[in-house]
């Protein structure tokens, strides 16, 4: 399993981002004006395979605790997507598959154990949104599974039917939201909604020169406490305008960071390398 995971890391590093800055699709027609049909045609002619969420490899300690070998680790994520159709399905939608894998690796301990390995495959139906002859975002209906691949009392799993939206405010700012209907089939994580949440909202910023990026993601845990959120804050600096590799910092505060210890609080600060889609990421 560790060998397969390392191969996935190498694969993700070698895959260039092929989605492009789709918010800037503005092909000209014969009359010199832009029309929605030409934008949709340019969208459909784009690559069908590419990155989905951020792909990163980061390392760091907890915040507010004594730093030890067993609580300082590597966290990495591999995420890819394959579009199956053009926007020819009913309502101008398209179908896609995605796969995300997240791992926590205690490299400072003896034998360097991978303490938690999470699998998140899914299928989605997406409708691109156009306004005034511009691509402004998308709405998706997503069916996804998440589990840690273990058995007995360490098994964790659930399914979600999610409605998600990404909206581009302008070329620098995107807001996103996602709400789900959960199907908790894992015997040992029945209370997962109180830790991993019932919906999420967030925003992502990218500078004009495409070198700096930042994001905030808030996931609301089930319950009546208004400020009961898991929080992720991220910053990235792009090494080169020609590449999509970033120096990356991520701060995680809350529960549900991994499936195995979903009900344990974590406050972690990690830094490393991130491979991003050229414009905005999916969440």
N, C-alpha and C positions, 0 to 999 in steps of 0.2 A: 504494500500500500504506500509506503514512504517513497519507493522508487517511482511509482505512478504519479504521485504528487509532484515530485521534483521534475519529472518530464513535463507535467502541465505548466510548471513555472517557466521552464525553458521555452515551451511553445508560446506562452503568452508574451514573453519578452520579444520573441521573433516575429509576432504578428503585428504588422503595422495597422494603425487606425485607418479604416476605409470608409467611415461614415461621412467625413467631410463636414464643412460648415453649412449644413443644410438650411439654416435660417437665412443664408444669403443666396439661395437659389432664385435668380431673377433672369431667366433667359429672355431674349428679345425675339419677338415675332417679325414677320416680314414688314409690318408697318412701323416697327421701331417701338412699339408699346409692349408692355408686359401683360400677359393674361394668365388666368388660373390654370387653364389646360396645359400651357407650356411649362408652368411650374410643376404641375403634377407629373408630367412626362419626364422632366428632369429628375424628380424625386424617384420615380420608378426605375430609371436607368442607373441609379446608384448601386454600389456593391450590395450583395445580399448577405455577406458574412462580415462580422466585425466584432468589436468590443461591445459589451453591454454595460456592466457597471465598471467602476475603477478596478484596475488590476494593480495590486501593490504588495510590497515586501517591506515590513516595518518592524522595528525593534525598540523596546523600551520598558521602563519600570512603572510601578504603581505610584500614584500621587497621594501623599499623606500617610504613607506606611513605610516601615523599614524595608529597604530594598534587599531582597533575598534571591537565591538561585531559583526557588520554586515559584516566585511571583513576578519575575522579569522574563519576558519571552518575546519570541518572534510571532507576529501575526501576518498571514498573507492571504490574499484573495485572488482567485482566477475567475474571470467572468466573460463569457462569449455568447453571441446570439447569431442565429441563422434565420433570415427572412425566407419564408416558404412561397409567398405569392407576391405579385404586384398589388396595387390598390384597385383590384378588379372585383373583389368580393362585395356583397351587398353593403350599401352605404359608403362606398369608397374606402373600405377597410382592407387590411392585409393581415396574414397569419404569420407568426414567427415562433421559433423555439429558442429557449435560452438555458444556460447551465452556469451556475455559480458554485464555486467551492471555496470554503474558508477554513483555515487551519491555525491552530495555536501550538507553537513549537518551543518547548523549554530547552533551549540549546545550552544553557549554563549547567544543567543537571547531568549527572552521569548517565550515559547512553542516549542523551538528548531525546527524550520521549516527545512524541506528538500527542499532547494531552487531549485534544479535541479536534475532530475533523467533521465539518458540516457540509451536507450536500443539499443543493437547492436548484433542482431542475423545474422547468415549467413551460407552458404554452400560452400564448397571448394573441388577442385580436385587437389590432390598433387602427384607429382612424386618425390620419394626419389632419391638422386644422390649418385652413388658409383664410386669410383676411386681407382685403385690398391687395390681392395678387402677391401676398407674402405667406411663407410658411411660418406659423406662429406657435406651433406645438403639436400635441397629440393627446388623445384619450385612449386608454387601454383597458380591456377586460382580461384579467390574467388568472389562470389556474396554476398554482404552484405547490410543490411539496418541499418540505424541509425536514431533515433528519440527520442523525449522527452515525448511522450505520452500525450501532452496537446492539447487543441483546441483553436480556435479563434486566436487572434494576438500573442499568446504565443507559437503557434505550430511551431515546427522545424522538418524537416525530409529531408533525401536524401538517394539515393542508390549509390553503387559503384561497378563496375566490375574491380577488381584489379588483377594485375600480381605481385606476390611477390616471393622473393628468400631469403633464409638463407644459407650462406656458412660458413663452419667451416675452418678457417685458420689453426688452430691446436687445441689441447685440451683446450686451454686457451682463444682463441679469435674467435669470430663469427662476421661476417659483414652481414648486411641485407638491403634490399631495397624493395620499394613497390610503384608502380605507378598505377593510376586508371583512368577509364573513368567514370565521374560522371553523375548521373541522378538526378537533383535537382527538386523535385516535391513539396517541401514546398513553400507555397505562401509568407511566411515571412522570408525566408532565401535564396533568389535568388542569393545573392552575397557571399554565403558561401565559395566559392573557394578562394576569396581574403583574407580569414581569416583562414580557416581550411586546405587549401592547395591543391596541385595537385600531390605531391609525397613526399615520405619520405625516408631517408637513416639513417643508424645508425650502431653502433658497441657495442658489449658487451664483457667484460672481466671477467674471473673468475680465482682465484688463484689456484695454484697447490694443495693446501690442501682443496679446495672447501669451504673456510670460507669467503673469500672476493669477492665481485662482484661489478662491475661498468658498467655504460652504458651511451651513448649519443645518442639521437634521434633528428634528424633535419627534420622538415616538411616545404617544400617550399611553400610559399603562392603565389597565382597567381599574375602575374605581371612581369615587366622587371627589378626590383631591384634585384641585384645579391645576396645580403646578407639578403634578406627578408624571414627569417626563424622563425618558432616557435621552441623553444629549450627545451628539457627535459634532465636533468642531474640527474643520480641516483647512489646511493652507498648503498651497503648492507653488513651486517656482520652476518654470520650464528651463531646462538646460540650454536648449537651442531652438531657434525658430523652425528649423527643419525637422525636428524630432518631436515626439509626444511623450518623452520621459521627463518626470518632474522630481525635484527634491520635495519630499512630502512629510507633513506633520499632521498627526491625528490625535485628538483628545477624546476619549470615550468616558462618559460619566453615567452610570446607571446599571440596570440589570439587562439580562438577555444578550450579552455580547457573544456568547457561545451557547450551543445547545446543551452541553453536559451540565454546566453550572449556570443555567439560565436564571436561577433564583438566588444567585449570589451577587452582591453589589461589587462593581468594579469601577475604579477611577484610574485610567491608564493613559500615559503620554508616550507615544511612540513616534519615531522618525525613520525615514528610509526612502525608497524609490517607488514611484507610482507611474503607471502607464495609463493615460487617460484617452478617451475619445477626444477628437480635435476641438469640439465645441463644448457641449455639456454632457454630463454623465447621466445614466439612468439610476434610479433608486428603488 
